[in-house]
Amino acid sequence: MKNRSLWLVVAALAIIAAPLVIPGLGGEFKGADDRGSEAISDARPGYKPWFEPLWKPPSGEVETGLFALQAAIGAGLVGYVIGRRAGQKNVAH
């Protein structure tokens, strides 16, 4: 069991380090929104969006923080539901 855990940690570190070490694997991190906007701009240079956002965060850091908060809330909710269901199965038996 210890050997398997060690290999999982090594694999996780390799996945994290690969884009930073190997050139051409995307050292610059961009989200799907940025890549989608770039693809649209390349395909149709004169394209204008149908609407503008209702609120734009003051900086990229705020936007990233809000995204991380959203992900944390979602992960907490999913973890709660899974834990609750697992607990109900243990009580029922």
N, C-alpha and C positions, 0 to 999 in steps of 0.2 A: 504494500500500500504506500509506503514511504517513497519508493522508487517512482511510482506512478505520479504522485504529487509533485515530485521534483521535475519530472518531464513536463508536466502541465505548466509549471511556473516558467521553465525554460522556453516552452513554446509561446507563452503569453508575452514574455520579454522580447522574443524574436519578432513577434507580430508588431509590437509597439515600436521597436527600434528600426525595423526594416525601412520604413519610409523616410526616417531621419538620416540613415547611413547610406543607403543605396541611391545614387543619383538617378533621376528619371522616374522615381516612384511617387512623385508628388510631395516634395518637401514643403510646398505651400498648401495649407489646409483651406479648402473652400467648401461651403455648403452646397446643397442641391439648388438652392435659390440662385446663388451666384453663378453656378455652372449653367443653369437653365437660362438666365438672363444673357449670358455670354453667347450661348448657342442661338438664341433668338436674334441677337444683334448681328451675329455672323451670317445667319440665313436671310434676314430681312433688315438691312441697315436703317431704313426709315420707319421701322415699326414704333408705334406709340401705344403704351398700355391703355387699357379701357378705363381704369380708375387708379386713384392714388390711395395709399394706405391712410387710415383714419388717424393713426398716431405713429410717428417714427421715433424710435429710441434716440436719445441724444448722442450715444456713442456705440461703437461695436461691443465694448465691454458690457454695457448695460443689456444689449441685445443677447449676448452670450449668457449673461447671468440669468436673464429671464428664461432662456431656453433650458439652462441647467436646472432652474427651479421647477419648470414644467416637467422635465424628465424625472426629477426626484419625487415629485408628487405622484406621478404616474407609477413609478417603481414602487413607492410605498403602498399605493392602493392595490397594485397587483400582488405584492407580497402579503398584504393583509388578507386579501381574498383567498390566496393559496393557503396561508397559515390557518385561516378560519375553517376552511374546508377540511384540511388535514386534521385539525383538532376535533371537528365533528365526527370524522370517521373513527378516530381513536376512542371517543366517548361512546359511540354506538355499539362498539364490539365489546 
